[in-house]
Amino acid sequence: YNTFILVPIKAAVSIRRQVDVRGQLWRQVREITVDLAGDAQDALKNELNRELQCLTVARENVIRRLSKL
């Protein structure tokens, strides 16, 4: 309880190749997924911030190179 393990769906259904949508496992997956919505938004923000930082570094490099011309 309160321990989260991420299991790829392919591995989780590899034996029967189906998920019992009325079963306890699926209910737990749904509950975890709902709780991850905030985490997904935070991950997107972090990804966009990293991208912005890369663009800033690239911009500074272009400005530095232009100043040498």
NORFENUR-V469477 format. One record per pair of residues at least 12 apart in sequence whose ideal C-beta (glycine too) atoms are under 10 Angstrom apart, sorted by the first residue. I is the first residue (numbers start at 1). J is the second residue. D is the distance in Angstrom with one decimal. If there is no record, write none. Layout:
{{I | J | D} {I | J | D}}
This chain:
{{1 | 28 | 10.0} {4 | 28 | 9.3} {4 | 32 | 5.9} {4 | 35 | 8.7} {4 | 36 | 9.0} {5 | 32 | 9.4} {6 | 29 | 10.0} {6 | 32 | 8.5} {6 | 36 | 9.5} {7 | 25 | 9.4} {7 | 29 | 8.6} {9 | 29 | 8.6} {12 | 25 | 7.5} {12 | 26 | 9.5} {12 | 29 | 8.2}}
